[in-house]
Amino acid sequence: PAFNALDRVSVRMERSNVDFIAGEFSRAAQSYAAAQADCEQQLGPANEECGSLRSRRAIALLVMGELTAVQTLLPPIARQAEETSSPRRQSESAVLAYRIAAAGGELEGRPELRETVVRLGTSGQEVRQYEVLKVSALMALAEASLRQRKPEAALPWLDQAAARANLPGQPIDRRTMGRVALLRGVAWQIRGDHSAALRYLREAQSAYAESAGSDSPFTLLFALNQF
């Protein structure tokens, strides 16, 4: 049978994901943007697949440090965080919107966004959401503190993230644990304790090598962080 519009969007997203995983972040961002534009034209901006492309594009821009470009995506991603049709997408969008706002120094004008992320990250069983998303929320709070060069504020969030990720029976992948270790390394580096920083950066590299392979672009990037 012929592909419909949704099928074509899904194929383009998968192709873009391949570029991202391969470390071709600039090409991936451009590919996500083109696919997002076509998706919005064919299916409408509110379509869930279009929102996923928008989010993936934002993540690629954050990885590249394109902080000005990613700010243009903050309003629509913040709106995604207000939609209740998909609780998982809503939580993912809230965490991503918080990261974008922190990267652009826009948190002061969005206190409700911080409240949402704090509530998600510190919630218990009363919030029925994937545990990895709660860990991601805690990491976003820590990342925001590190962007403000406040390691003392970041470390408690990272302690909570590590404790949460190590709970028995929680399927937290090694890549997530690697990011927790990376942020800890950055926190200790800002504090001037380079020995502790190096220990955590090596832990991050090891976690990524275990989950993605020693030749993964992310693993190699983490290795550079040690110099």
Disulfide bonds with the S-S distance in Angstrom:
Cys39-Cys50 2.01
